[in-house]
Amino acid sequence: MTSIEQRRASRRQLLKGAGAIAAAGLVGAPAISRAQTGAIKIGVPTILSGRVAILGQSSVGALKMSFDKVNAEGGINGRKIEMVVRDSKGAPQEAAKVTRDLINNDGCQIIIDAEASSAAFAVQEVIREVGVLCIHTNSETSSLTADPKLYVPTAFRTARQGIHDAIGGGDYAAKVAKAKGLKKWATCSPDYAYGRSNTAEFMEYAKHFDGNITVVEETWPKLFQPDYTEVVTKLLNAKADAMYSALWGGDLVAFIDQANLYALFEKQASFMVNLGDYGVVDQVKQFPQGVYSGGRYNRTVPPTPENEAWYLEYVKTQKSKPTNWSWENAVGAQFLIEALKKTNGDTNGKKLAEAIKGAKIKTPFGDGGTITMRAEDNTTINYIIGYGLSLSKEPYISDFKTSPWEPILELEKQWKKKQGYAT
Amino acid sequence: MDLDALLRCVGTTSCVVTQLTSGMIIGMLLFLIASGVTLIFGVLNVINFAHGSLYMIGAYAAWTFYQLTGSYFVSALGAAVAVGVLGVLFERVLMSKVYGSNVLMQLLVCYAVVLISDDLIKIIWGPVPLSMGMPPEFRLPPVRFMGGVIPPFYIFMILAAMAIGLLLWLVIGRTRFGSIVRAAAINGPMVSALGIRVNLYYAAVFGIGSALAGAAGALAAPVRSLTPGMGFSILIESFIVTVIGGMGSIVGAFAASIIIGLTRSFGSIGFPLFVDGVMFLIMALVLIFKPSGLFGRAHR
């Protein structure tokens, strides 16, 4: 080949390349414009199979109820909101894969991560790479938003945060412990990030408020463990005065069924942060009475007409009762809808993040009727926290005591410093 | 490791009684499943990787019969029979086609059945966990024995599993049916040459093995959440039991089930973070020092 032919060939290649770039531009440009004019697609990785499928379904139910309302009113700037829901089975690898698929293959512009903590951390890392807006609606593990090393500017959390529950619950538990002389404590929580951190934080603050409390036994059943026999007998042998458990969903149902056989709840005072949720209440055949139950979701907490109306609408539209994950998702959806209104439907991750940061929404689930997205760590505050006593029939919880937020926020600051999350 | 706690427990009668019965409960449920796996392997020389699915179907079937009849005993019996019949169909339609095939082919067929049955469960009963709840006849306070605590349902569970195991041992060891099955396990073609329809016996053995899994599912239903895929975790433990006891040995399955049950109950006190590790360690030691298992014959 002569040098002229070589030049021609290279010129031809250059023209081909330029043509390809132009073609890509032509094809790509409508795709981008479509992204800002067609339906707003929201990807929802969640758990739709296995022991906690009911919670994943209740997350989707609350999101659907919120977005259906917006769509019925004409959408955001005429754009409808479309959800694409995928089952992650609660597995981190699967959740990461599903999230990537939702963004890359299904064209989702926003992610609502309705995952438990077991998978939320994996989703967070995907969001760090792709930069779309993500709202974690169910993961309660404090470090997800408290640890600055995990911070992602476009990721937010509308779930409860473990440390908030721990401070409020620890205060409540300490008061009961002092009144009833509950000094020896045992714990029974699932063996993964949420269970470990939630339990450590709860016991830390129970001891903070009552110095006489000591932990004499810890049990760590695996997540989704089918049989709790050896765990229950270990708790019995510990002969503790009280027990704290962060078991949840179907795991808690199985544990209660098996613990009832040994009359465990009659032998010790029990504090279960996730007991008073309809997902558990409706599943347990012999619901224990007189157990100290954390506030999850209940139609009577808070006892406001707004909360009752939301409950009735959920039951009517979703043909089931809402759960703790339902209200957390409803709040996530509301923050997102408000942000989309501010950006006129622009789904750019940075713009939406700016709109959500520090925002305050009116909601039935807020202490005083509002919930704020704290700007410093992208997590919500001022939601209802508290404990009550379980009842075996409606309303399933009594004597509910709401924890005040001021001391929670003050102690949270100290906790962050201690963890090295803040200076 | 908390060996002090384990020593304290062993030195206390109440703790020993509670943990011993706890180990027996775990072990007896495992025994029912593992005895089915080992029976099928011993006679048909196939490893039924779908055995956990039969356990799951047994639990769901018991739940359904319980909703229909309100009688737990009828439900448990119905579930065992239903799963037994299903097992015969499974053997005739699918497994009999892969006898003598590569183990990978058998694994593939079984895995397909696992996936299909999980999805069918979701379609028929839904993905949300179901709970049977404790039948009223067992809603009694736990029995106190030497300071230990034993729930009445677990006493029933242990006795039922032992009775089923004993019956199985008598049927296989003391009846004409059992003689033919044992003969077919050693030399099927020779038994066939004597005019006995070996295929029928193979199907019957598969059905009995399946019924054992169904019975285990029915016994577990009042105390465990019923979810699609619930058979997987128990299948792994039942394979550990089968390997330790010896493939094909029902007595071995019984002994190994108790070993695993006690490892889990006492291990949760002494080495709670390494219980699974110890179970696999026991299996590894058996494979190293007695590859045929504690009561198994050398593999033919």
Interface residues (C-beta under 8 A of the other chain):
Chain A: L48 S49 G50 R51 A53 I54 Q57 T219 W220 Q225 P226 D227 T229 E230 V231 V232 T233 K234 L236 N237 G250 D251 V253 A254 D257 Q258 N260 L261 Y262 A263 Q283 V284 K285 Q286
Chain B: C9 T12 S14 C15 T18 Q19 S22 G23 I25 I26 L29 K122 P127 V128 P129 S131 M132 G133 M134 R139 P141 P142 V149 P151 F153 Y154 A220 P222 V223 R224 S225 T227 P228 G229 M230 S233 I234 R264 S265 G267 S268 I269 P272 L273 V275
